[in-house]
C-alpha cells in the first residue's frame, strides 16, 4: 500500500511538473499572440495611411491633368491666333507687293 501511495505521489509530482511546463508554454503562446496582434494592427494602420496617400495622389494627378489640358488649349488657341494673324500679314504684304509692281 505504501508503495502504491508512493507511486501515485510520484505520478502526481510528474503531472504537476508537466502542468507547470504546459502553463508556461501557454503563457508564452499568449504573449506571442499579443505581439502578433499588435503587429497586425500596426500593419493595418500603415495600409490605411498608404491607401489615403494613394487617394490624395490620384486626386492631385487628376487636377494636374485638368490644368495641363487648359494650358494646352490656351497654347493651341494662341498658336492658331498667331498663325491667322501671320497669314493675314503675308496676304497684306503680297497685296502691297502686287500694287508696287503695277506702279
Gaussian input, Z-matrix of N, CA and C with variables (Angstrom, degrees):
# hf/3-21g

backbone

0 1
 N
 C     1     B1
 C     2     B2     1     A1
 N     3     B3     2     A2     1     D1
 C     4     B4     3     A3     2     D2
 C     5     B5     4     A4     3     D3
 N     6     B6     5     A5     4     D4
 C     7     B7     6     A6     5     D5
 C     8     B8     7     A7     6     D6
 N     9     B9     8     A8     7     D7
 C    10    B10     9     A9     8     D8
 C    11    B11    10    A10     9     D9
 N    12    B12    11    A11    10    D10
 C    13    B13    12    A12    11    D11
 C    14    B14    13    A13    12    D12
 N    15    B15    14    A14    13    D13
 C    16    B16    15    A15    14    D14
 C    17    B17    16    A16    15    D15
 N    18    B18    17    A17    16    D16
 C    19    B19    18    A18    17    D17
 C    20    B20    19    A19    18    D18
 N    21    B21    20    A20    19    D19
 C    22    B22    21    A21    20    D20
 C    23    B23    22    A22    21    D21
 N    24    B24    23    A23    22    D22
 C    25    B25    24    A24    23    D23
 C    26    B26    25    A25    24    D24
 N    27    B27    26    A26    25    D25
 C    28    B28    27    A27    26    D26
 C    29    B29    28    A28    27    D27
 N    30    B30    29    A29    28    D28
 C    31    B31    30    A30    29    D29
 C    32    B32    31    A31    30    D30
 N    33    B33    32    A32    31    D31
 C    34    B34    33    A33    32    D32
 C    35    B35    34    A34    33    D33
 N    36    B36    35    A35    34    D34
 C    37    B37    36    A36    35    D35
 C    38    B38    37    A37    36    D36
 N    39    B39    38    A38    37    D37
 C    40    B40    39    A39    38    D38
 C    41    B41    40    A40    39    D39
 N    42    B42    41    A41    40    D40
 C    43    B43    42    A42    41    D41
 C    44    B44    43    A43    42    D42
 N    45    B45    44    A44    43    D43
 C    46    B46    45    A45    44    D44
 C    47    B47    46    A46    45    D45
 N    48    B48    47    A47    46    D46
 C    49    B49    48    A48    47    D47
 C    50    B50    49    A49    48    D48
 N    51    B51    50    A50    49    D49
 C    52    B52    51    A51    50    D50
 C    53    B53    52    A52    51    D51
 N    54    B54    53    A53    52    D52
 C    55    B55    54    A54    53    D53
 C    56    B56    55    A55    54    D54
 N    57    B57    56    A56    55    D55
 C    58    B58    57    A57    56    D56
 C    59    B59    58    A58    57    D57
 N    60    B60    59    A59    58    D58
 C    61    B61    60    A60    59    D59
 C    62    B62    61    A61    60    D60
 N    63    B63    62    A62    61    D61
 C    64    B64    63    A63    62    D62
 C    65    B65    64    A64    63    D63
 N    66    B66    65    A65    64    D64
 C    67    B67    66    A66    65    D65
 C    68    B68    67    A67    66    D66
 N    69    B69    68    A68    67    D67
 C    70    B70    69    A69    68    D68
 C    71    B71    70    A70    69    D69
 N    72    B72    71    A71    70    D70
 C    73    B73    72    A72    71    D71
 C    74    B74    73    A73    72    D72
 N    75    B75    74    A74    73    D73
 C    76    B76    75    A75    74    D74
 C    77    B77    76    A76    75    D75
 N    78    B78    77    A77    76    D76
 C    79    B79    78    A78    77    D77
 C    80    B80    79    A79    78    D78
 N    81    B81    80    A80    79    D79
 C    82    B82    81    A81    80    D80
 C    83    B83    82    A82    81    D81
 N    84    B84    83    A83    82    D82
 C    85    B85    84    A84    83    D83
 C    86    B86    85    A85    84    D84
 N    87    B87    86    A86    85    D85
 C    88    B88    87    A87    86    D86
 C    89    B89    88    A88    87    D87
 N    90    B90    89    A89    88    D88
 C    91    B91    90    A90    89    D89
 C    92    B92    91    A91    90    D90
 N    93    B93    92    A92    91    D91
 C    94    B94    93    A93    92    D92
 C    95    B95    94    A94    93    D93
 N    96    B96    95    A95    94    D94
 C    97    B97    96    A96    95    D95
 C    98    B98    97    A97    96    D96
 N    99    B99    98    A98    97    D97
 C   100   B100    99    A99    98    D98
 C   101   B101   100   A100    99    D99
 N   102   B102   101   A101   100   D100
 C   103   B103   102   A102   101   D101
 C   104   B104   103   A103   102   D102
 N   105   B105   104   A104   103   D103
 C   106   B106   105   A105   104   D104
 C   107   B107   106   A106   105   D105
 N   108   B108   107   A107   106   D106
 C   109   B109   108   A108   107   D107
 C   110   B110   109   A109   108   D108
 N   111   B111   110   A110   109   D109
 C   112   B112   111   A111   110   D110
 C   113   B113   112   A112   111   D111
 N   114   B114   113   A113   112   D112
 C   115   B115   114   A114   113   D113
 C   116   B116   115   A115   114   D114
 N   117   B117   116   A116   115   D115
 C   118   B118   117   A117   116   D116
 C   119   B119   118   A118   117   D117
 N   120   B120   119   A119   118   D118
 C   121   B121   120   A120   119   D119
 C   122   B122   121   A121   120   D120
 N   123   B123   122   A122   121   D121
 C   124   B124   123   A123   122   D122
 C   125   B125   124   A124   123   D123
 N   126   B126   125   A125   124   D124
 C   127   B127   126   A126   125   D125
 C   128   B128   127   A127   126   D126
 N   129   B129   128   A128   127   D127
 C   130   B130   129   A129   128   D128
 C   131   B131   130   A130   129   D129
 N   132   B132   131   A131   130   D130
 C   133   B133   132   A132   131   D131
 C   134   B134   133   A133   132   D132
 N   135   B135   134   A134   133   D133
 C   136   B136   135   A135   134   D134
 C   137   B137   136   A136   135   D135
 N   138   B138   137   A137   136   D136
 C   139   B139   138   A138   137   D137
 C   140   B140   139   A139   138   D138
 N   141   B141   140   A140   139   D139
 C   142   B142   141   A141   140   D140
 C   143   B143   142   A142   141   D141
 N   144   B144   143   A143   142   D142
 C   145   B145   144   A144   143   D143
 C   146   B146   145   A145   144   D144
 N   147   B147   146   A146   145   D145
 C   148   B148   147   A147   146   D146
 C   149   B149   148   A148   147   D147
 N   150   B150   149   A149   148   D148
 C   151   B151   150   A150   149   D149
 C   152   B152   151   A151   150   D150
 N   153   B153   152   A152   151   D151
 C   154   B154   153   A153   152   D152
 C   155   B155   154   A154   153   D153
 N   156   B156   155   A155   154   D154
 C   157   B157   156   A156   155   D155
 C   158   B158   157   A157   156   D156
 N   159   B159   158   A158   157   D157
 C   160   B160   159   A159   158   D158
 C   161   B161   160   A160   159   D159
 N   162   B162   161   A161   160   D160
 C   163   B163   162   A162   161   D161
 C   164   B164   163   A163   162   D162
 N   165   B165   164   A164   163   D163
 C   166   B166   165   A165   164   D164
 C   167   B167   166   A166   165   D165
 N   168   B168   167   A167   166   D166
 C   169   B169   168   A168   167   D167
 C   170   B170   169   A169   168   D168
 N   171   B171   170   A170   169   D169
 C   172   B172   171   A171   170   D170
 C   173   B173   172   A172   171   D171
 N   174   B174   173   A173   172   D172
 C   175   B175   174   A174   173   D173
 C   176   B176   175   A175   174   D174
 N   177   B177   176   A176   175   D175
 C   178   B178   177   A177   176   D176
 C   179   B179   178   A178   177   D177
 N   180   B180   179   A179   178   D178
 C   181   B181   180   A180   179   D179
 C   182   B182   181   A181   180   D180
 N   183   B183   182   A182   181   D181
 C   184   B184   183   A183   182   D182
 C   185   B185   184   A184   183   D183
 N   186   B186   185   A185   184   D184
 C   187   B187   186   A186   185   D185
 C   188   B188   187   A187   186   D186
 N   189   B189   188   A188   187   D187
 C   190   B190   189   A189   188   D188
 C   191   B191   190   A190   189   D189
 N   192   B192   191   A191   190   D190
 C   193   B193   192   A192   191   D191
 C   194   B194   193   A193   192   D192
 N   195   B195   194   A194   193   D193
 C   196   B196   195   A195   194   D194
 C   197   B197   196   A196   195   D195
 N   198   B198   197   A197   196   D196
 C   199   B199   198   A198   197   D197
 C   200   B200   199   A199   198   D198
 N   201   B201   200   A200   199   D199
 C   202   B202   201   A201   200   D200
 C   203   B203   202   A202   201   D201
 N   204   B204   203   A203   202   D202
 C   205   B205   204   A204   203   D203
 C   206   B206   205   A205   204   D204
 N   207   B207   206   A206   205   D205
 C   208   B208   207   A207   206   D206
 C   209   B209   208   A208   207   D207
 N   210   B210   209   A209   208   D208
 C   211   B211   210   A210   209   D209
 C   212   B212   211   A211   210   D210
 N   213   B213   212   A212   211   D211
 C   214   B214   213   A213   212   D212
 C   215   B215   214   A214   213   D213
 N   216   B216   215   A215   214   D214
 C   217   B217   216   A216   215   D215
 C   218   B218   217   A217   216   D216
 N   219   B219   218   A218   217   D217
 C   220   B220   219   A219   218   D218
 C   221   B221   220   A220   219   D219
 N   222   B222   221   A221   220   D220
 C   223   B223   222   A222   221   D221
 C   224   B224   223   A223   222   D222
 N   225   B225   224   A224   223   D223
 C   226   B226   225   A225   224   D224
 C   227   B227   226   A226   225   D225
 N   228   B228   227   A227   226   D226
 C   229   B229   228   A228   227   D227
 C   230   B230   229   A229   228   D228
 N   231   B231   230   A230   229   D229
 C   232   B232   231   A231   230   D230
 C   233   B233   232   A232   231   D231
 N   234   B234   233   A233   232   D232
 C   235   B235   234   A234   233   D233
 C   236   B236   235   A235   234   D234
 N   237   B237   236   A236   235   D235
 C   238   B238   237   A237   236   D236
 C   239   B239   238   A238   237   D237
 N   240   B240   239   A239   238   D238
 C   241   B241   240   A240   239   D239
 C   242   B242   241   A241   240   D240
 N   243   B243   242   A242   241   D241
 C   244   B244   243   A243   242   D242
 C   245   B245   244   A244   243   D243
 N   246   B246   245   A245   244   D244
 C   247   B247   246   A246   245   D245
 C   248   B248   247   A247   246   D246
 N   249   B249   248   A248   247   D247
 C   250   B250   249   A249   248   D248
 C   251   B251   250   A250   249   D249
 N   252   B252   251   A251   250   D250
 C   253   B253   252   A252   251   D251
 C   254   B254   253   A253   252   D252
 N   255   B255   254   A254   253   D253
 C   256   B256   255   A255   254   D254
 C   257   B257   256   A256   255   D255
 N   258   B258   257   A257   256   D256
 C   259   B259   258   A258   257   D257
 C   260   B260   259   A259   258   D258
 N   261   B261   260   A260   259   D259
 C   262   B262   261   A261   260   D260
 C   263   B263   262   A262   261   D261
 N   264   B264   263   A263   262   D262
 C   265   B265   264   A264   263   D263
 C   266   B266   265   A265   264   D264
 N   267   B267   266   A266   265   D265
 C   268   B268   267   A267   266   D266
 C   269   B269   268   A268   267   D267
 N   270   B270   269   A269   268   D268
 C   271   B271   270   A270   269   D269
 C   272   B272   271   A271   270   D270
 N   273   B273   272   A272   271   D271
 C   274   B274   273   A273   272   D272
 C   275   B275   274   A274   273   D273
 N   276   B276   275   A275   274   D274
 C   277   B277   276   A276   275   D275
 C   278   B278   277   A277   276   D276
 N   279   B279   278   A278   277   D277
 C   280   B280   279   A279   278   D278
 C   281   B281   280   A280   279   D279
 N   282   B282   281   A281   280   D280
 C   283   B283   282   A282   281   D281
 C   284   B284   283   A283   282   D282
 N   285   B285   284   A284   283   D283
 C   286   B286   285   A285   284   D284
 C   287   B287   286   A286   285   D285
 N   288   B288   287   A287   286   D286
 C   289   B289   288   A288   287   D287
 C   290   B290   289   A289   288   D288
 N   291   B291   290   A290   289   D289
 C   292   B292   291   A291   290   D290
 C   293   B293   292   A292   291   D291
 N   294   B294   293   A293   292   D292
 C   295   B295   294   A294   293   D293
 C   296   B296   295   A295   294   D294
 N   297   B297   296   A296   295   D295
 C   298   B298   297   A297   296   D296
 C   299   B299   298   A298   297   D297
 N   300   B300   299   A299   298   D298
 C   301   B301   300   A300   299   D299
 C   302   B302   301   A301   300   D300
 N   303   B303   302   A302   301   D301
 C   304   B304   303   A303   302   D302
 C   305   B305   304   A304   303   D303
 N   306   B306   305   A305   304   D304
 C   307   B307   306   A306   305   D305
 C   308   B308   307   A307   306   D306

   B1=1.4367
   B2=1.5242
   B3=1.3259
   B4=1.4699
   B5=1.5222
   B6=1.3062
   B7=1.4689
   B8=1.5217
   B9=1.3065
   B10=1.4651
   B11=1.5247
   B12=1.3164
   B13=1.4599
   B14=1.5212
   B15=1.3372
   B16=1.4654
   B17=1.5262
   B18=1.3228
   B19=1.4675
   B20=1.5213
   B21=1.3204
   B22=1.4736
   B23=1.5218
   B24=1.3253
   B25=1.4635
   B26=1.5184
   B27=1.3323
   B28=1.4729
   B29=1.5255
   B30=1.3160
   B31=1.4677
   B32=1.5273
   B33=1.3262
   B34=1.4611
   B35=1.5181
   B36=1.3304
   B37=1.4619
   B38=1.5261
   B39=1.3323
   B40=1.4735
   B41=1.5161
   B42=1.3331
   B43=1.4666
   B44=1.5173
   B45=1.3242
   B46=1.4646
   B47=1.5196
   B48=1.3224
   B49=1.4648
   B50=1.5166
   B51=1.3308
   B52=1.4633
   B53=1.5244
   B54=1.3309
   B55=1.4662
   B56=1.5301
   B57=1.3306
   B58=1.4645
   B59=1.5282
   B60=1.3287
   B61=1.4653
   B62=1.5304
   B63=1.3380
   B64=1.4666
   B65=1.5283
   B66=1.3312
   B67=1.4611
   B68=1.5280
   B69=1.3367
   B70=1.4662
   B71=1.5282
   B72=1.3425
   B73=1.4690
   B74=1.5279
   B75=1.3254
   B76=1.4706
   B77=1.5321
   B78=1.3288
   B79=1.4623
   B80=1.5253
   B81=1.3389
   B82=1.4675
   B83=1.5260
   B84=1.3251
   B85=1.4688
   B86=1.5228
   B87=1.3265
   B88=1.4663
   B89=1.5245
   B90=1.3276
   B91=1.4670
   B92=1.5277
   B93=1.3290
   B94=1.4660
   B95=1.5237
   B96=1.3193
   B97=1.4659
   B98=1.5282
   B99=1.3306
   B100=1.4684
   B101=1.5323
   B102=1.3470
   B103=1.4669
   B104=1.5241
   B105=1.3349
   B106=1.4663
   B107=1.5233
   B108=1.3298
   B109=1.4639
   B110=1.5222
   B111=1.3324
   B112=1.4675
   B113=1.5252
   B114=1.3328
   B115=1.4678
   B116=1.5202
   B117=1.3327
   B118=1.4676
   B119=1.5259
   B120=1.3212
   B121=1.4624
   B122=1.5274
   B123=1.3310
   B124=1.4665
   B125=1.5276
   B126=1.3359
   B127=1.4683
   B128=1.5219
   B129=1.3123
   B130=1.4630
   B131=1.5263
   B132=1.3279
   B133=1.4669
   B134=1.5273
   B135=1.3311
   B136=1.4674
   B137=1.5241
   B138=1.3286
   B139=1.4707
   B140=1.5207
   B141=1.3291
   B142=1.4677
   B143=1.5290
   B144=1.3403
   B145=1.4636
   B146=1.5262
   B147=1.3346
   B148=1.4646
   B149=1.5223
   B150=1.3217
   B151=1.4632
   B152=1.5235
   B153=1.3199
   B154=1.4655
   B155=1.5264
   B156=1.3266
   B157=1.4680
   B158=1.5265
   B159=1.3318
   B160=1.4685
   B161=1.5282
   B162=1.3266
   B163=1.4672
   B164=1.5283
   B165=1.3372
   B166=1.4739
   B167=1.5253
   B168=1.3248
   B169=1.4659
   B170=1.5234
   B171=1.3255
   B172=1.4626
   B173=1.5216
   B174=1.3226
   B175=1.4658
   B176=1.5283
   B177=1.3343
   B178=1.4642
   B179=1.5219
   B180=1.3290
   B181=1.4644
   B182=1.5250
   B183=1.3282
   B184=1.4592
   B185=1.5261
   B186=1.3226
   B187=1.4684
   B188=1.5249
   B189=1.3338
   B190=1.4681
   B191=1.5246
   B192=1.3248
   B193=1.4622
   B194=1.5147
   B195=1.3273
   B196=1.4672
   B197=1.5216
   B198=1.3319
   B199=1.4682
   B200=1.5259
   B201=1.3385
   B202=1.4684
   B203=1.5286
   B204=1.3312
   B205=1.4691
   B206=1.5256
   B207=1.3216
   B208=1.4693
   B209=1.5270
   B210=1.3403
   B211=1.4696
   B212=1.5245
   B213=1.3355
   B214=1.4627
   B215=1.5271
   B216=1.3257
   B217=1.4617
   B218=1.5208
   B219=1.3320
   B220=1.4636
   B221=1.5266
   B222=1.3182
   B223=1.4680
   B224=1.5270
   B225=1.3244
   B226=1.4669
   B227=1.5229
   B228=1.3316
   B229=1.4638
   B230=1.5272
   B231=1.3330
   B232=1.4714
   B233=1.5261
   B234=1.3301
   B235=1.4698
   B236=1.5237
   B237=1.3243
   B238=1.4633
   B239=1.5265
   B240=1.3385
   B241=1.4685
   B242=1.5240
   B243=1.3347
   B244=1.4645
   B245=1.5246
   B246=1.3293
   B247=1.4566
   B248=1.5254
   B249=1.3420
   B250=1.4685
   B251=1.5267
   B252=1.3258
   B253=1.4644
   B254=1.5264
   B255=1.3115
   B256=1.4626
   B257=1.5324
   B258=1.3174
   B259=1.4636
   B260=1.5311
   B261=1.3348
   B262=1.4727
   B263=1.5219
   B264=1.3312
   B265=1.4652
   B266=1.5255
   B267=1.3375
   B268=1.4673
   B269=1.5300
   B270=1.3295
   B271=1.4657
   B272=1.5306
   B273=1.3380
   B274=1.4678
   B275=1.5238
   B276=1.3306
   B277=1.4688
   B278=1.5190
   B279=1.3186
   B280=1.4631
   B281=1.5280
   B282=1.3282
   B283=1.4735
   B284=1.5224
   B285=1.3340
   B286=1.4710
   B287=1.5215
   B288=1.3321
   B289=1.4688
   B290=1.5247
   B291=1.3286
   B292=1.4673
   B293=1.5264
   B294=1.3271
   B295=1.4641
   B296=1.5278
   B297=1.3400
   B298=1.4601
   B299=1.5250
   B300=1.3202
   B301=1.4618
   B302=1.5209
   B303=1.3283
   B304=1.4611
   B305=1.5277
   B306=1.2993
   B307=1.4674
   B308=1.4565
   A1=110.65
   A2=114.74
   A3=117.89
   A4=110.36
   A5=115.82
   A6=119.16
   A7=109.38
   A8=115.84
   A9=119.63
   A10=110.53
   A11=117.12
   A12=120.91
   A13=110.43
   A14=116.33
   A15=120.53
   A16=110.80
   A17=117.45
   A18=121.49
   A19=110.07
   A20=116.84
   A21=120.57
   A22=109.89
   A23=117.49
   A24=121.09
   A25=110.81
   A26=117.23
   A27=120.45
   A28=110.62
   A29=116.33
   A30=119.44
   A31=110.68
   A32=115.56
   A33=120.01
   A34=111.52
   A35=116.84
   A36=120.47
   A37=111.00
   A38=116.08
   A39=119.20
   A40=110.25
   A41=115.70
   A42=119.65
   A43=110.61
   A44=116.97
   A45=121.05
   A46=109.92
   A47=117.29
   A48=121.07
   A49=111.45
   A50=116.06
   A51=119.71
   A52=110.94
   A53=115.68
   A54=119.24
   A55=110.97
   A56=116.15
   A57=119.50
   A58=110.49
   A59=115.75
   A60=119.89
   A61=110.65
   A62=115.77
   A63=119.52
   A64=110.75
   A65=116.21
   A66=120.68
   A67=110.16
   A68=116.97
   A69=120.85
   A70=110.30
   A71=116.31
   A72=119.79
   A73=111.36
   A74=116.03
   A75=119.78
   A76=110.79
   A77=116.57
   A78=119.61
   A79=110.70
   A80=117.10
   A81=120.50
   A82=110.61
   A83=115.26
   A84=119.21
   A85=110.93
   A86=116.61
   A87=120.75
   A88=110.64
   A89=117.18
   A90=120.74
   A91=111.06
   A92=116.62
   A93=119.93
   A94=110.94
   A95=115.93
   A96=119.95
   A97=110.94
   A98=116.96
   A99=120.56
   A100=110.68
   A101=116.36
   A102=120.01
   A103=110.84
   A104=115.92
   A105=119.53
   A106=111.36
   A107=116.45
   A108=120.22
   A109=110.51
   A110=117.01
   A111=120.65
   A112=110.53
   A113=116.74
   A114=120.55
   A115=111.00
   A116=116.53
   A117=120.63
   A118=110.49
   A119=117.22
   A120=120.63
   A121=110.51
   A122=116.92
   A123=120.54
   A124=110.27
   A125=116.03
   A126=119.61
   A127=110.87
   A128=116.53
   A129=120.84
   A130=110.85
   A131=116.76
   A132=120.46
   A133=110.84
   A134=116.76
   A135=120.55
   A136=110.25
   A137=116.62
   A138=120.27
   A139=110.13
   A140=117.66
   A141=121.37
   A142=110.58
   A143=117.00
   A144=120.51
   A145=110.86
   A146=116.62
   A147=119.93
   A148=111.25
   A149=116.97
   A150=120.88
   A151=110.57
   A152=116.61
   A153=120.46
   A154=110.83
   A155=117.01
   A156=120.89
   A157=111.10
   A158=116.60
   A159=120.17
   A160=110.00
   A161=117.02
   A162=120.31
   A163=110.50
   A164=116.92
   A165=119.90
   A166=110.91
   A167=116.46
   A168=119.90
   A169=111.19
   A170=116.40
   A171=120.17
   A172=110.51
   A173=117.14
   A174=120.55
   A175=110.51
   A176=116.79
   A177=120.08
   A178=111.48
   A179=116.57
   A180=119.60
   A181=110.63
   A182=117.55
   A183=120.31
   A184=110.52
   A185=116.66
   A186=120.35
   A187=110.06
   A188=116.86
   A189=119.84
   A190=110.70
   A191=117.46
   A192=120.96
   A193=111.66
   A194=116.47
   A195=120.31
   A196=110.17
   A197=116.88
   A198=120.45
   A199=110.05
   A200=116.75
   A201=120.06
   A202=110.74
   A203=117.15
   A204=119.79
   A205=111.31
   A206=116.97
   A207=120.43
   A208=110.02
   A209=116.63
   A210=120.40
   A211=110.59
   A212=116.99
   A213=119.70
   A214=111.29
   A215=116.31
   A216=119.73
   A217=111.51
   A218=115.99
   A219=120.03
   A220=110.60
   A221=117.05
   A222=120.26
   A223=110.77
   A224=116.82
   A225=119.92
   A226=110.70
   A227=117.24
   A228=120.64
   A229=110.64
   A230=116.31
   A231=120.12
   A232=110.22
   A233=116.79
   A234=119.64
   A235=110.70
   A236=117.39
   A237=120.86
   A238=110.62
   A239=116.60
   A240=120.16
   A241=110.91
   A242=116.50
   A243=119.63
   A244=111.08
   A245=117.15
   A246=120.60
   A247=110.45
   A248=116.77
   A249=119.78
   A250=110.44
   A251=115.97
   A252=120.07
   A253=109.85
   A254=117.22
   A255=122.01
   A256=109.90
   A257=116.49
   A258=120.11
   A259=110.44
   A260=116.28
   A261=119.25
   A262=111.29
   A263=116.51
   A264=120.08
   A265=109.89
   A266=116.87
   A267=119.63
   A268=111.41
   A269=116.74
   A270=119.77
   A271=110.37
   A272=116.36
   A273=119.88
   A274=110.80
   A275=117.43
   A276=120.56
   A277=109.89
   A278=117.10
   A279=120.76
   A280=110.54
   A281=116.49
   A282=119.78
   A283=110.26
   A284=116.85
   A285=120.59
   A286=110.16
   A287=117.62
   A288=121.09
   A289=110.48
   A290=117.37
   A291=120.58
   A292=110.58
   A293=117.54
   A294=121.03
   A295=110.83
   A296=115.50
   A297=118.42
   A298=111.08
   A299=116.62
   A300=119.83
   A301=111.02
   A302=116.65
   A303=120.41
   A304=110.83
   A305=116.13
   A306=119.20
   A307=109.59
   D1=-41.38
   D2=179.21
   D3=-64.42
   D4=-37.98
   D5=-179.88
   D6=-65.25
   D7=-41.46
   D8=178.80
   D9=-62.89
   D10=-42.30
   D11=178.22
   D12=-64.09
   D13=-39.03
   D14=178.51
   D15=-65.42
   D16=-41.86
   D17=178.79
   D18=-64.27
   D19=-43.98
   D20=179.09
   D21=-63.15
   D22=-41.28
   D23=178.91
   D24=-63.88
   D25=-40.49
   D26=179.41
   D27=-67.45
   D28=-41.18
   D29=176.50
   D30=-62.74
   D31=-39.04
   D32=177.55
   D33=-62.71
   D34=-42.34
   D35=178.50
   D36=-65.40
   D37=-41.72
   D38=178.19
   D39=-62.99
   D40=-43.64
   D41=179.54
   D42=-63.88
   D43=-39.04
   D44=179.46
   D45=-63.37
   D46=-41.70
   D47=177.72
   D48=-63.91
   D49=-40.52
   D50=178.18
   D51=-66.53
   D52=-38.88
   D53=178.42
   D54=-63.89
   D55=-40.20
   D56=177.84
   D57=-63.19
   D58=-42.15
   D59=179.27
   D60=-65.03
   D61=-41.88
   D62=178.13
   D63=-63.97
   D64=-39.35
   D65=178.65
   D66=-63.66
   D67=-42.39
   D68=178.54
   D69=-63.56
   D70=-41.34
   D71=177.83
   D72=-63.77
   D73=-39.83
   D74=178.40
   D75=-64.53
   D76=-39.61
   D77=178.21
   D78=-65.19
   D79=-40.98
   D80=176.48
   D81=-61.79
   D82=-43.13
   D83=179.15
   D84=-63.15
   D85=-39.45
   D86=178.66
   D87=-63.94
   D88=-42.92
   D89=178.09
   D90=-63.58
   D91=-42.40
   D92=177.84
   D93=-62.91
   D94=-39.44
   D95=178.52
   D96=-64.07
   D97=-40.80
   D98=177.58
   D99=-62.57
   D100=-43.21
   D101=179.14
   D102=-63.82
   D103=-43.19
   D104=179.60
   D105=-64.97
   D106=-37.79
   D107=177.61
   D108=-63.54
   D109=-42.00
   D110=178.13
   D111=-64.23
   D112=-39.75
   D113=178.96
   D114=-64.43
   D115=-43.58
   D116=178.95
   D117=-63.71
   D118=-40.68
   D119=179.17
   D120=-64.05
   D121=-42.69
   D122=178.29
   D123=-63.23
   D124=-43.51
   D125=178.72
   D126=-61.41
   D127=-38.90
   D128=178.57
   D129=-63.64
   D130=-40.78
   D131=177.99
   D132=-64.91
   D133=-41.13
   D134=178.75
   D135=-63.52
   D136=-42.79
   D137=178.46
   D138=-62.24
   D139=-41.33
   D140=179.09
   D141=-62.11
   D142=-44.63
   D143=179.01
   D144=-63.15
   D145=-42.29
   D146=179.20
   D147=-64.42
   D148=-38.00
   D149=177.89
   D150=-63.18
   D151=-42.85
   D152=177.79
   D153=-63.76
   D154=-40.39
   D155=179.32
   D156=-64.75
   D157=-40.13
   D158=177.38
   D159=-63.45
   D160=-40.71
   D161=178.94
   D162=-63.01
   D163=-43.08
   D164=178.25
   D165=-64.08
   D166=-43.14
   D167=-180.00
   D168=-62.98
   D169=-40.02
   D170=178.73
   D171=-63.31
   D172=-43.38
   D173=178.56
   D174=-63.07
   D175=-42.35
   D176=178.60
   D177=-63.44
   D178=-39.33
   D179=179.03
   D180=-65.56
   D181=-38.13
   D182=178.06
   D183=-64.54
   D184=-42.47
   D185=178.43
   D186=-63.20
   D187=-43.45
   D188=179.27
   D189=-64.14
   D190=-36.11
   D191=177.31
   D192=-63.98
   D193=-42.08
   D194=178.55
   D195=-64.67
   D196=-43.55
   D197=178.71
   D198=-62.29
   D199=-41.70
   D200=179.32
   D201=-62.41
   D202=-40.34
   D203=177.89
   D204=-63.95
   D205=-40.63
   D206=178.60
   D207=-63.52
   D208=-45.18
   D209=-179.73
   D210=-63.78
   D211=-42.89
   D212=178.76
   D213=-64.18
   D214=-39.53
   D215=177.31
   D216=-62.48
   D217=-43.50
   D218=178.58
   D219=-64.36
   D220=-41.77
   D221=179.25
   D222=-64.35
   D223=-40.17
   D224=178.30
   D225=-64.86
   D226=-40.64
   D227=178.80
   D228=-63.92
   D229=-43.94
   D230=179.29
   D231=-63.35
   D232=-43.53
   D233=179.48
   D234=-62.72
   D235=-42.17
   D236=179.04
   D237=-64.29
   D238=-42.56
   D239=178.94
   D240=-62.16
   D241=-43.95
   D242=178.85
   D243=-64.44
   D244=-38.96
   D245=178.70
   D246=-63.67
   D247=-43.67
   D248=178.76
   D249=-62.43
   D250=-44.24
   D251=-179.44
   D252=-64.41
   D253=-43.53
   D254=179.48
   D255=-61.43
   D256=-42.10
   D257=179.76
   D258=-63.95
   D259=-41.17
   D260=177.77
   D261=-64.60
   D262=-40.77
   D263=178.85
   D264=-62.86
   D265=-43.09
   D266=177.81
   D267=-62.41
   D268=-39.42
   D269=177.99
   D270=-64.85
   D271=-41.56
   D272=178.17
   D273=-63.13
   D274=-42.21
   D275=178.64
   D276=-62.67
   D277=-40.78
   D278=179.25
   D279=-63.86
   D280=-42.17
   D281=178.26
   D282=-62.48
   D283=-44.78
   D284=179.52
   D285=-63.25
   D286=-41.81
   D287=179.50
   D288=-63.68
   D289=-41.15
   D290=178.24
   D291=-63.22
   D292=-40.06
   D293=179.58
   D294=-66.92
   D295=-38.70
   D296=179.50
   D297=-67.22
   D298=-34.35
   D299=178.13
   D300=-66.31
   D301=-36.26
   D302=-179.37
   D303=-67.87
   D304=-32.36
   D305=-176.78
   D306=-78.97

